[in-house]
């Protein structure tokens, strides 16, 4: 199980590095837009980032829940 989690984490990290240049392109594109279009672009970025962040947060919560030390009674 640890090997699978490590492999998935490594792959996610490497994919992020390979597509990181997109942020500079979005910044340059948003600089030339009007206010309404820039807000739409920002909303789209948040929309696309929502599902992966929820997925990672859920996995982190499950990991934390099952790996915390037992509480003394």
CORHUGI-V469578 format. One line per field, one symbol per residue. ss: DSSP state (~ for helix, > for strand, _ for the rest). psi: psi as a letter, one per 20 degrees, with the letter a starting at -180 (. if undefined). A space follows every 50 residues. Layout:
ss->???
psi->???
This chain:
ss->_~~~~~~~~~~~~~~~~~___~~~~~~~~~~___~~~~~~~~~~~~~~~~ ~~~~~~~~~~~~~~~~~______
psi->ghhgggggggggghhhhhjhihhhghghghhjrrgghghgghhhggghig ghhgghgghggggggijqqqqq.
